[in-house]
Amino acid sequence: KNSEMKRAICFMVLFGGLLFTACTKDNFIHTGTSKGRFEGSLMEYMEAHPYDWSYMVEFVRHSGEDMVQLFEGKDPEHKEITFLGITNHSIRRYLLTEGKTIADLDPEWCRGIILQHVIDGKIYRKDVVPGEPSEYETLGTGGTIYTTLAGTQVWIYTIIPEAGGVTENTARPIYLNFLKSNEKCNVASGDIEPDNCVVHALEYAFTLGQEE
């Protein structure tokens, strides 16, 4: 019995260590692995992870059938997309501030918000170009400016960690700047890949509507 207890304790300590490592690496653990393949559409992925995405599922359905088809991978003009994912925390914070429910929102406004977070084609973490933000300017150096399906621009870049002048072999954090509003945020979990999409989930601190 003592040996069994020791094995159980060791497992719990090791398991706790792994969770801590995962959390400090991307600071976002509820969507599953921060870099993982999901067999199914983007809509099915969100439905399978209600803790973080149930509000977004409702948001998409409220926005109209064309948005549902986009998230189901059935839009013939946008077969593969990158979704800068808005989680439940971001939507809930907005609703509480406005004193509204999703049903109260204008579907066309919701549609516009969604399209500001969708980019044509798949953009993986490895595709994100290193950049450096500017202290005084909206746009820094490096990175890439992408145009969303709403026609707005978002500057996406990564910063490669270094220690003593040597590049560290660790996950590269991804940063966004919605240029229209100059709103900046971090990606909490990147490279989540349903069938038709790459998802880069935005940090919980991001509030819906900041990108306008």
trRosetta pair geometry for C-beta under 8 A, 3 or more apart (Angstrom, degrees):
i j d omega theta_ij theta_ji phi_ij phi_ji
1 4 5.6 -55 -150 36 34 112
1 5 6.3 35 152 -20 67 104
2 5 5.6 -55 -150 35 33 111
2 6 6.4 34 152 -21 66 104
3 6 5.6 -51 -149 34 34 113
3 7 6.5 34 152 -19 65 102
4 7 5.8 -53 -150 35 33 110
4 8 6.4 33 152 -19 65 106
5 8 5.7 -55 -149 36 33 112
5 9 6.3 31 155 -18 66 106
6 9 5.8 -55 -147 37 30 110
6 10 6.3 32 154 -20 64 106
7 10 5.7 -54 -148 36 31 113
7 11 6.4 33 154 -21 64 106
8 11 5.7 -55 -151 34 31 112
8 12 6.4 29 153 -18 65 105
9 12 5.7 -54 -148 36 33 110
9 13 6.4 31 154 -17 66 106
10 13 5.8 -57 -149 37 30 110
10 14 6.2 27 155 -15 66 109
11 14 5.8 -58 -145 41 29 109
11 15 5.9 29 156 -20 66 110
12 15 5.7 -54 -140 39 28 111
12 16 6.1 32 157 -20 63 107
13 16 5.7 -53 -148 36 28 112
13 17 6.5 32 151 -22 61 104
14 17 5.5 -53 -153 32 32 115
14 18 6.6 32 151 -19 65 102
15 18 5.8 -51 -151 32 34 111
15 19 6.6 34 151 -18 64 103
16 19 5.7 -53 -150 35 34 111
16 20 6.3 34 153 -20 66 106
17 20 5.7 -56 -149 35 32 111
17 21 6.3 33 154 -20 66 105
18 21 5.7 -52 -148 34 32 112
18 22 6.4 31 155 -18 65 105
19 22 5.8 -56 -149 37 31 109
19 23 6.2 30 155 -21 66 109
19 29 7.2 47 -157 -141 81 163
20 23 5.7 -56 -146 36 30 111
20 24 6.3 20 160 -12 66 108
21 24 6.3 -62 -146 40 27 102
21 25 6.2 30 156 -27 63 111
22 25 5.7 -60 -150 30 29 115
22 26 7.0 -31 174 30 64 97
22 29 5.7 87 122 -106 116 115
22 34 7.1 172 -165 -11 92 115
23 26 7.6 -95 -151 58 20 64
23 27 6.2 51 176 -106 62 38
23 29 5.6 -45 -90 -41 77 129
24 27 7.0 27 -130 -67 21 72
25 34 6.9 -152 104 24 111 159
25 170 7.5 -146 -134 -175 94 102
25 171 5.4 80 -178 24 102 139
26 29 7.5 132 77 -68 103 65
26 34 4.2 152 -10 -111 168 154
26 171 6.7 -49 -67 116 88 161
26 188 6.1 88 160 165 87 54
26 189 5.1 73 157 -96 138 65
26 190 7.3 -147 -132 13 126 76
27 188 5.7 -96 88 -147 87 87
27 203 7.3 6 103 -121 122 97
28 31 6.6 9 148 14 103 107
28 34 6.7 107 77 -100 92 105
28 188 3.3 93 -42 151 146 110
28 189 4.2 -120 94 -37 126 98
28 201 6.1 -175 157 91 155 125
28 203 7.3 -130 -65 -114 126 56
28 204 7.6 170 -103 -31 101 93
29 34 7.7 -56 -103 -53 53 95
29 189 7.8 150 -75 -76 26 130
30 49 7.2 128 138 -174 81 111
30 51 4.9 -110 175 102 129 133
30 52 5.0 144 103 -44 119 118
31 34 7.8 85 71 -95 105 52
31 49 5.4 59 -135 177 60 159
31 52 5.2 -58 -75 44 87 158
31 53 7.6 81 -113 -33 98 111
31 189 5.3 -171 50 68 130 160
31 192 6.2 -56 138 -88 129 154
31 199 7.9 -133 174 111 149 136
31 201 5.7 -180 -25 -37 161 160
32 36 5.5 -99 129 56 115 149
32 38 7.5 114 66 -77 165 111
32 49 6.5 -96 -23 -91 101 136
32 192 7.0 108 68 -124 110 117
33 36 3.6 104 67 -43 112 128
33 192 7.8 153 84 -102 67 84
34 171 7.6 14 111 -133 140 158
34 189 4.3 -130 -128 -143 81 89
34 190 6.5 32 171 43 91 54
34 191 7.0 60 141 57 65 93
34 192 7.4 -84 -165 -59 32 88
35 125 7.4 -60 -103 2 116 138
35 190 6.9 5 -83 92 82 68
35 191 4.1 9 -123 92 82 125
35 192 7.4 -122 -115 -69 26 49
36 191 7.7 108 10 116 38 85
36 192 6.1 0 55 -123 75 67
36 193 7.1 -155 100 30 37 81
37 193 5.1 -32 -111 75 58 106
38 44 7.7 178 145 97 118 96
38 45 4.7 78 120 -103 160 110
38 48 7.4 175 -158 57 129 146
38 192 6.8 23 -12 175 118 86
38 193 6.4 172 21 86 77 48
38 194 4.6 -34 75 -92 111 64
38 195 7.7 -89 93 -27 75 61
39 195 7.1 49 -155 -60 38 95
40 44 3.4 -96 158 94 126 140
40 45 5.9 164 88 -53 104 69
40 48 7.2 108 66 -20 153 137
40 194 5.8 -59 87 -147 61 101
40 195 6.2 -129 108 -15 12 107
41 44 4.7 99 51 8 74 101
41 45 7.0 -126 101 -7 42 86
41 71 6.8 100 149 144 113 59
41 72 4.8 17 168 -150 165 44
41 73 4.6 -137 -124 0 107 112
41 194 5.6 47 167 161 19 133
41 195 5.6 -47 -86 41 46 111
41 196 5.7 5 -134 16 75 115
41 197 7.7 66 -172 5 58 113
42 45 5.5 -50 -149 31 33 116
42 46 6.6 30 155 -16 65 103
42 71 4.8 -107 86 -163 112 72
42 72 7.4 -112 50 -71 80 20
42 73 6.8 136 7 -45 89 89
42 81 7.7 -39 -38 65 152 111
42 83 6.2 110 -145 -15 144 150
42 194 4.6 177 -76 55 51 152
42 195 7.9 -112 -31 47 61 71
42 196 6.1 -82 -19 66 96 96
42 197 4.3 30 -69 20 118 151
42 199 6.9 140 -130 -63 101 113
43 46 6.0 -56 -151 36 31 107
43 47 6.3 29 152 -16 65 109
43 57 7.0 99 -155 -123 76 89
43 60 7.1 -140 -109 100 98 159
43 68 7.0 49 -95 -160 147 66
43 71 4.2 99 -61 129 93 102
43 72 4.8 -19 9 -78 137 66
44 47 5.6 -55 -144 40 33 112
44 48 6.2 33 155 -21 65 109
44 72 7.9 80 -23 -123 86 69
44 194 6.9 144 62 -141 90 131
45 48 5.8 -62 -151 36 28 110
45 49 6.6 -9 161 11 64 110
45 53 7.5 31 116 55 74 177
45 192 7.2 132 -178 150 147 116
45 194 4.3 -109 -34 -74 134 124
45 197 7.9 -122 16 64 145 122
45 199 7.2 -155 115 -22 153 148
46 49 6.3 -77 -144 54 30 87
46 53 3.6 -135 -153 151 85 141
46 54 7.6 165 160 -72 90 30
46 56 5.6 -104 -153 85 142 113
46 57 5.0 171 123 -66 122 95
46 60 8.0 110 72 4 162 140
46 71 7.5 -27 11 -179 134 129
47 50 7.1 7 -164 -69 36 82
47 53 7.4 -85 -44 103 25 119
47 57 5.8 96 -78 -104 73 146
49 52 5.6 -15 139 44 107 97
49 53 5.2 66 88 17 89 118
50 53 6.5 -96 -119 62 26 72
50 54 4.0 38 -157 -59 82 111
50 57 7.8 -48 -114 5 74 138
51 54 7.6 79 -19 -11 9 104
51 88 7.2 -121 147 12 40 144
52 87 4.6 -52 -172 -145 89 108
52 88 5.6 -148 -157 4 31 101
52 89 7.8 -31 -135 -8 72 89
52 201 7.1 -2 163 -145 141 143
53 56 4.8 -57 -160 42 69 116
53 57 6.0 78 140 -30 86 93
53 85 7.6 -51 -101 -169 103 121
53 87 6.7 -70 -76 -132 57 64
53 88 6.7 -103 -52 -41 14 93
54 57 5.6 -47 -152 28 35 115
54 58 6.7 32 152 -13 64 104
54 88 6.2 28 46 -88 78 124
55 58 5.7 -56 -153 40 35 110
55 59 6.0 42 147 -26 67 108
55 87 7.9 75 52 157 113 40
55 88 4.4 126 11 -119 119 73
55 91 4.2 -179 136 76 139 145
55 92 6.3 -127 -72 -50 162 81
55 102 7.0 175 -160 -59 81 134
56 59 5.1 -49 -142 35 36 120
56 60 6.3 39 157 -21 66 101
56 85 7.3 -22 -104 -163 166 84
56 86 5.9 150 -97 80 115 84
56 87 7.1 -63 -35 -124 124 24
56 88 7.1 -100 -17 -67 86 61
56 91 6.7 -170 -65 -30 65 146
57 60 6.0 -54 -151 33 27 109
57 61 6.5 22 153 -13 62 108
58 61 5.8 -57 -146 40 31 109
58 62 6.1 33 154 -21 66 109
58 102 5.1 113 128 74 116 168
59 62 5.8 -58 -148 36 26 112
59 63 6.5 30 152 -28 61 109
59 86 7.7 -46 68 85 167 125
59 91 6.2 -117 -59 -120 137 147
59 102 5.8 -117 -85 -138 64 131
59 110 5.8 -162 -172 -161 81 121
59 113 8.0 -72 176 85 126 125
59 114 7.2 160 135 -72 108 110
60 63 5.6 -57 -153 27 32 116
60 67 5.0 -155 -162 133 76 114
60 68 6.0 122 144 -85 101 60
60 71 5.3 -6 -159 -6 153 156
60 114 6.6 104 -103 -108 74 146
61 67 7.9 -140 -70 89 18 110
61 68 6.0 54 -103 -82 58 112
62 102 5.3 -157 -30 154 161 107
62 103 6.9 -139 -117 -94 130 45
62 105 6.7 72 139 67 144 106
62 107 5.7 -144 149 -108 74 86
62 110 5.6 7 100 88 104 174
63 67 4.1 17 95 18 119 160
63 68 7.9 168 69 -37 88 72
63 107 5.4 151 -128 -166 35 79
63 110 4.2 -132 -89 109 94 110
63 111 4.3 141 -167 -74 106 71
63 114 5.8 7 -115 -7 172 143
64 67 5.3 96 65 9 74 100
64 68 7.3 -133 109 -4 41 90
64 107 5.8 103 -43 168 91 124
64 111 5.9 6 19 -83 117 125
65 68 5.3 -52 -148 35 40 116
65 69 6.3 42 153 -20 70 102
66 69 5.7 -50 -149 36 34 112
66 70 6.5 41 150 -24 63 102
66 75 7.2 68 -171 -100 73 114
66 111 7.8 44 72 -135 107 124
67 70 5.4 -47 -149 31 36 116
67 71 6.5 25 156 -9 66 106
67 110 8.0 -61 -39 121 172 98
67 111 5.8 -136 -56 -118 130 83
67 114 5.6 53 -137 95 128 166
68 71 6.1 -64 -150 44 29 103
68 72 6.1 22 153 -13 66 114
69 72 5.6 -61 -139 45 30 108
69 74 4.3 -90 -160 77 83 102
69 75 5.0 114 124 -62 99 78
70 74 7.7 -83 -54 54 18 66
70 75 4.5 15 -95 -25 61 139
70 78 6.1 9 -133 78 93 128
70 81 7.1 33 178 -19 95 158
70 114 8.0 125 79 144 145 129
70 118 7.0 -6 163 -139 136 166
72 196 7.9 56 129 26 27 152
73 79 6.8 45 -167 -160 78 57
73 194 7.8 -141 -50 125 125 113
73 195 5.8 -29 -68 91 165 108
73 196 3.1 -179 -106 -37 114 157
73 197 7.2 -125 -80 -26 98 94
75 78 4.6 3 101 51 125 88
75 79 7.1 -149 81 -73 69 42
76 79 6.9 4 -148 -64 32 92
78 81 5.4 35 165 -66 109 110
78 118 7.6 45 178 154 152 127
78 120 5.7 -111 -127 -114 95 86
78 149 6.9 -7 -93 -98 153 135
79 196 6.5 -117 167 -145 55 105
80 120 7.7 76 86 -176 68 59
80 121 5.7 33 101 -126 103 34
80 122 5.1 -56 163 -35 119 93
80 196 5.8 -144 -105 -171 53 64
80 197 6.9 176 -158 -81 58 42
81 118 5.3 -16 -176 -166 133 99
81 119 6.6 142 -166 73 75 45
81 120 6.2 -56 -111 -117 72 33
81 121 7.1 37 -113 29 31 20
81 122 7.4 58 83 -74 13 59
81 149 7.9 -23 -132 -40 124 129
81 196 6.7 28 23 140 83 89
81 197 5.1 -16 68 -111 79 90
81 198 7.9 -145 105 32 46 65
82 118 7.1 149 76 -157 52 49
82 119 4.4 -13 57 61 105 100
82 120 7.9 -2 17 67 84 12
82 121 6.6 -9 -17 89 100 55
82 122 5.9 127 -66 -133 89 35
82 123 4.4 -3 -81 25 157 95
82 197 6.9 144 -102 -162 26 76
82 198 4.9 -18 -114 65 79 95
82 199 7.8 167 -163 -85 57 26
82 200 6.9 15 180 2 101 103
83 117 6.2 39 -162 136 65 95
83 118 5.7 -15 -103 -103 67 75
83 197 5.5 14 -6 -174 108 130
83 198 7.4 180 25 85 69 45
83 199 5.0 -19 67 -109 103 72
83 200 7.3 178 88 30 53 63
84 117 4.3 -124 62 -159 91 83
84 118 7.5 -136 18 -64 79 32
84 119 7.4 66 -24 -9 99 102
84 154 7.2 -90 -41 151 161 172
84 176 6.6 80 -143 -93 139 161
84 187 7.8 -100 -141 -98 82 97
84 200 5.6 -21 -115 71 58 98
84 202 6.1 51 165 -50 82 108
85 117 7.3 123 -75 167 18 130
85 192 7.9 -1 -22 50 150 131
85 199 4.9 37 -43 -168 128 101
85 200 6.5 -177 9 80 90 39
85 201 4.1 -39 70 -106 127 59
85 202 5.9 -163 78 2 60 76
86 90 4.9 -108 -167 78 84 140
86 91 6.2 93 143 -49 111 94
86 113 7.7 2 -27 150 163 111
86 117 6.1 -82 -27 -102 103 170
86 202 6.2 0 -95 35 46 124
86 206 7.1 -117 -125 108 74 123
86 208 6.0 69 -164 -91 138 91
87 90 5.5 102 58 7 65 100
87 91 7.5 -138 105 2 35 92
87 188 7.9 -25 -21 38 141 142
87 201 6.0 53 -56 -167 110 107
87 202 6.7 -147 -3 64 92 77
87 204 6.3 -56 70 -102 137 63
87 206 7.9 103 30 60 89 106
88 91 5.9 -65 -147 44 34 105
88 92 5.6 31 160 -21 73 113
89 92 5.9 -56 -138 39 24 110
89 93 6.3 28 160 -23 61 107
89 204 4.2 4 80 -153 160 88
90 93 6.0 -54 -150 31 25 111
90 94 6.8 23 153 -15 60 106
90 202 6.7 34 -51 87 150 119
90 204 7.1 -153 -48 -157 78 40
90 206 4.8 -14 -103 96 127 81
90 207 5.6 -179 -152 -119 77 26
90 208 5.0 118 147 -41 92 78
91 94 5.8 -58 -155 36 34 111
91 95 6.3 30 152 -18 68 108
91 102 7.5 9 174 -81 125 107
91 208 5.2 61 -100 -40 51 140
92 95 5.7 -56 -146 38 32 111
92 96 6.2 32 157 -19 66 107
93 96 5.9 -55 -147 37 28 110
93 97 6.4 29 154 -19 63 109
93 207 5.0 -93 98 -119 129 95
93 208 7.2 158 68 15 87 87
94 97 5.8 -59 -150 36 30 112
94 98 6.2 10 160 -3 67 113
94 207 5.7 136 -64 -178 87 87
94 208 3.8 -58 -32 56 151 109
94 209 5.7 130 -123 0 130 115
95 98 6.1 -66 -141 49 27 99
95 99 7.9 -177 166 1 56 3
95 100 5.4 -111 -147 75 72 71
95 101 6.4 46 -156 -110 127 29
95 102 7.0 -50 -95 -53 132 63
96 99 7.4 27 -173 -72 28 42
97 207 7.8 39 -6 -164 148 133
100 104 4.0 -129 -161 74 103 139
100 105 6.4 107 142 -58 139 77
101 104 5.1 107 53 -3 66 101
101 105 7.9 -120 100 -14 45 85
102 105 5.7 -46 -160 14 44 117
102 110 7.7 66 -162 -100 88 141
105 109 6.1 -116 174 72 95 117
105 110 5.4 94 124 -55 128 109
106 109 4.0 78 74 4 103 110
106 110 6.9 -175 89 -10 54 82
107 110 5.4 -54 -149 36 36 115
107 111 6.3 41 152 -24 67 103
108 111 5.4 -47 -147 32 34 116
108 112 6.6 37 152 -20 63 102
109 112 5.7 -54 -153 34 33 112
109 113 6.6 34 150 -20 65 103
110 113 5.7 -54 -151 34 33 112
110 114 6.5 34 152 -20 66 104
111 114 5.8 -54 -151 34 31 112
111 115 6.4 25 155 -15 65 108
112 115 5.9 -58 -146 38 31 108
112 116 6.6 35 154 -23 63 104
112 150 5.9 85 -161 -124 66 128
113 116 5.8 -57 -155 30 31 113
113 117 7.1 13 152 -7 62 110
113 208 6.6 26 -164 -166 146 97
113 209 7.1 -48 -112 -79 125 55
113 211 7.4 123 -143 57 74 117
113 212 7.7 -50 -99 -61 82 103
114 117 6.0 -77 -163 42 34 103
114 118 6.5 19 151 -17 72 116
115 118 5.6 -62 -138 37 40 109
115 148 6.2 125 148 143 65 108
115 149 4.3 -104 -160 89 91 97
115 150 3.7 125 112 -59 103 87
116 148 5.1 78 -147 110 35 163
116 149 8.0 -108 -58 57 23 70
116 150 4.3 -25 -71 19 64 149
116 152 5.3 8 -128 41 92 135
116 154 7.9 116 175 -49 77 121
116 178 7.3 34 170 -131 117 128
116 211 5.2 151 140 119 138 139
116 212 7.6 -99 -73 -78 173 62
117 148 6.8 34 -16 -140 11 138
117 211 7.4 172 -65 5 85 171
118 148 6.0 99 65 -163 50 92
118 149 4.7 -11 87 8 103 121
118 150 7.9 108 47 -18 84 84
119 123 6.3 6 89 -6 136 128
119 146 5.0 -4 -125 158 140 136
119 147 7.4 125 -127 80 90 40
119 148 5.6 -77 -79 -110 70 59
119 149 7.2 -158 -96 -27 25 78
119 154 7.6 -105 -68 47 121 122
120 149 6.7 113 -46 -74 84 90
122 193 7.8 41 -147 -125 129 104
122 197 7.2 167 -101 -157 91 26
122 198 4.5 103 -152 -13 87 117
123 127 5.1 -127 -158 79 68 136
123 128 6.9 80 165 -65 106 80
123 146 7.3 -59 -60 -89 158 154
123 156 7.4 60 151 102 153 163
123 198 6.0 -148 57 71 50 141
123 200 7.8 -40 88 -24 101 128
124 127 4.9 102 55 -1 70 103
124 128 7.8 -121 101 -17 45 83
124 191 5.7 48 -151 -106 81 97
124 198 5.9 -127 -82 -130 60 158
125 128 5.8 -46 -160 12 40 115
125 158 7.2 86 -168 -84 77 146
125 171 7.6 -43 180 -160 157 84
125 172 6.3 148 174 61 109 100
125 174 6.4 -116 -123 -54 84 123
125 190 4.8 101 -72 127 110 137
125 191 5.0 -53 -14 -48 109 115
125 200 8.0 136 -73 -99 79 113
128 143 7.6 -18 -177 -134 81 69
128 144 7.3 -134 -143 21 54 111
128 156 5.8 -95 -132 138 104 105
128 157 6.6 141 172 -149 100 22
128 158 4.4 99 115 -25 119 113
128 172 7.2 -172 76 109 118 128
128 174 5.6 -97 -130 -115 176 105
129 142 5.7 -152 131 175 103 88
129 143 5.4 157 81 -123 97 19
129 144 5.1 105 21 -32 119 96
129 157 6.3 -51 84 -124 70 74
129 158 7.2 168 87 26 22 89
130 142 5.3 -43 105 171 60 150
130 143 7.4 -87 117 -63 21 57
130 157 6.5 49 -180 -173 22 94
130 158 5.5 -63 -97 76 54 80
130 159 6.6 88 -146 -111 85 31
130 160 5.4 -37 -106 -15 129 104
130 172 7.8 -93 -89 -161 85 138
131 140 5.7 116 162 92 105 114
131 141 6.1 178 -157 93 76 51
131 142 3.3 -168 -105 91 64 100
131 143 3.1 -8 -54 -37 150 93
131 155 7.6 -155 148 163 173 106
131 157 2.8 -58 30 -148 126 148
131 158 7.0 101 20 39 79 38
131 159 7.4 -72 64 -73 57 69
131 175 7.7 -120 68 61 112 112
132 140 5.1 -140 96 161 53 130
132 141 5.0 4 51 54 95 95
132 142 5.9 78 7 25 72 119
132 157 7.6 -109 -16 149 26 153
132 159 7.4 90 -94 -105 59 97
133 140 4.1 -135 -130 -49 25 147
133 157 7.7 178 -57 62 73 140
133 175 7.2 -72 -51 121 117 154
133 177 7.5 135 -114 -54 107 138
133 184 7.6 33 -119 -123 145 147
134 137 3.8 4 96 48 151 91
134 138 7.6 13 57 49 117 18
134 139 6.8 37 11 94 126 34
134 140 4.2 -179 -22 -98 76 73
134 141 7.4 100 -58 -16 94 73
137 140 6.8 147 80 -79 103 47
138 177 6.9 155 175 158 75 136
138 179 6.1 89 154 -143 128 77
138 182 4.9 -96 -124 -109 105 107
139 145 7.8 -21 -125 -75 126 119
139 155 6.0 167 -121 -76 84 158
139 177 7.4 174 -98 94 55 146
139 179 6.9 12 -69 -117 98 113
140 143 6.9 78 73 8 95 129
140 155 7.6 141 32 149 79 149
140 157 7.2 -81 68 12 118 164
142 157 5.8 96 109 -133 95 130
143 155 5.4 61 127 177 142 91
143 156 6.0 174 -168 87 105 38
143 157 2.8 -68 -92 -75 112 107
143 158 7.8 148 -101 10 81 50
144 155 7.4 167 85 -150 33 58
144 156 5.8 -20 64 62 82 87
144 157 7.2 151 15 -78 58 69
145 153 5.3 0 -176 -171 106 115
145 154 7.3 156 -154 78 59 33
145 155 5.2 -32 -96 -95 73 72
145 156 7.9 148 -102 17 24 70
145 179 7.2 13 -135 -35 111 143
146 153 7.1 152 78 -152 39 62
146 154 5.5 -22 63 64 89 85
146 155 7.9 158 18 -97 70 23
146 156 5.9 9 3 5 116 118
147 151 6.4 -12 -176 -144 106 34
147 152 7.2 158 -152 80 63 27
147 153 5.7 -36 -97 -95 64 69
148 151 6.9 -49 73 18 73 19
148 152 5.1 -4 38 59 114 78
148 153 7.5 -159 1 -85 83 19
148 154 6.2 60 -42 -5 107 112
152 178 6.9 12 146 -161 128 94
152 179 7.5 -180 173 51 86 86
152 180 5.3 -57 -149 -23 116 132
152 211 7.4 115 118 158 157 106
153 178 7.9 134 90 -159 52 50
153 179 4.6 -14 90 32 101 130
153 180 7.1 133 45 -36 75 83
154 176 5.7 -15 179 -163 114 102
154 177 6.8 158 -163 76 63 44
154 178 5.3 -30 -107 -101 89 57
154 179 6.7 -159 -98 -7 30 85
154 211 7.8 -25 -91 -145 113 119
155 176 7.1 140 77 -162 55 48
155 177 4.3 -9 56 57 104 101
155 179 5.9 89 -17 -60 98 102
156 174 6.6 -5 -169 -173 95 102
156 175 7.3 162 -150 84 50 49
156 176 5.6 -14 -100 -104 74 72
157 174 7.6 161 88 -152 30 60
157 175 5.7 -20 67 61 77 95
158 172 4.3 42 178 150 134 118
158 173 6.4 155 -148 81 78 45
158 174 5.3 -41 -90 -98 87 59
158 175 7.1 153 -98 14 34 79
159 172 7.0 175 68 -165 39 86
159 173 6.0 -8 46 62 90 96
159 175 7.0 37 -14 -6 99 122
160 167 5.5 -17 151 -140 122 107
160 168 7.7 169 166 46 75 72
160 172 5.7 -32 -97 -116 61 113
161 167 7.4 110 84 -160 53 58
161 168 4.3 -35 99 45 103 122
161 170 5.4 -8 43 54 136 121
161 172 7.4 -154 -4 -108 82 62
162 165 6.3 4 172 -126 123 11
162 166 6.3 151 -159 71 80 33
162 167 5.5 -46 -100 -96 82 45
162 168 6.3 -171 -104 -9 23 87
163 166 5.9 -31 69 61 69 88
163 168 5.5 66 -1 -62 103 111
173 186 6.5 -30 179 -154 114 110
173 187 7.1 167 -172 56 66 88
174 186 7.2 124 83 -166 58 63
174 187 3.8 9 73 23 107 133
174 190 5.5 98 7 -74 136 145
174 200 6.1 -64 86 -157 153 137
175 184 6.8 -2 -180 -169 103 99
175 185 7.6 171 -156 91 64 35
175 186 5.7 -38 -106 -107 69 63
175 187 7.2 -122 -71 1 25 84
176 184 6.8 162 88 -152 57 53
176 185 5.4 -10 60 61 103 78
176 186 7.5 176 18 -95 81 15
176 187 6.9 96 -21 -47 104 86
176 202 7.5 -57 26 -110 141 104
177 182 6.8 -12 -175 -148 101 46
177 183 7.2 163 -154 81 54 39
177 184 4.9 -18 -102 -98 80 80
178 181 5.2 15 102 43 111 96
178 182 7.3 -84 82 -23 67 8
178 183 4.8 2 46 55 109 91
178 184 7.9 -152 19 -72 69 34
178 210 7.2 138 33 117 142 80
178 211 4.0 -163 -110 -139 170 81
179 182 6.8 20 -154 -77 34 55
180 211 7.3 63 57 166 109 64
180 212 7.1 -64 106 175 126 26
181 210 6.5 172 112 157 152 56
181 211 5.8 174 24 -170 135 24
181 212 5.9 73 -61 79 135 34
183 210 4.2 153 -159 152 159 99
183 211 5.7 -119 57 -90 135 44
185 202 5.4 23 132 -158 138 111
185 203 5.8 -152 -178 31 99 104
185 205 7.2 -174 -135 83 101 92
185 206 4.5 37 -134 -88 152 112
185 210 7.4 100 -44 95 125 146
186 202 7.4 126 82 -156 45 64
186 203 4.7 52 67 -34 89 127
187 190 5.0 48 143 -65 137 103
187 200 4.4 -48 -134 174 130 106
187 201 6.8 104 -165 68 75 45
187 202 6.4 -67 -112 -101 50 46
187 203 7.3 -173 -148 -37 5 78
188 201 5.2 -56 60 101 97 94
188 202 6.4 58 1 145 97 18
188 203 4.5 132 -56 -91 105 55
188 204 6.9 63 -69 -20 156 69
189 192 6.2 45 129 -36 107 115
189 199 7.9 15 101 114 93 97
189 200 7.5 -175 93 -155 49 45
189 201 4.5 17 53 42 90 116
190 199 8.0 -167 -144 104 38 54
190 200 4.6 4 -116 -121 80 87
190 201 7.5 -139 -70 27 41 67
191 198 6.4 -33 -124 -159 41 106
191 200 7.5 39 -26 -87 41 77
192 198 7.2 129 68 -166 49 53
192 199 4.0 -33 71 63 105 105
192 200 7.7 171 24 -74 88 31
192 201 6.8 38 7 -24 136 102
193 197 7.1 -177 -146 92 50 54
193 198 5.4 -18 -100 -106 81 67
193 199 7.3 -159 -72 17 32 79
194 197 5.0 19 59 51 99 96
194 199 7.0 57 1 -21 95 113
202 206 4.3 -22 142 17 126 157
203 206 5.4 119 67 -17 73 95
206 210 6.4 -122 -164 29 76 142
207 210 5.2 104 69 -39 78 112
209 212 5.7 -32 -168 4 62 118
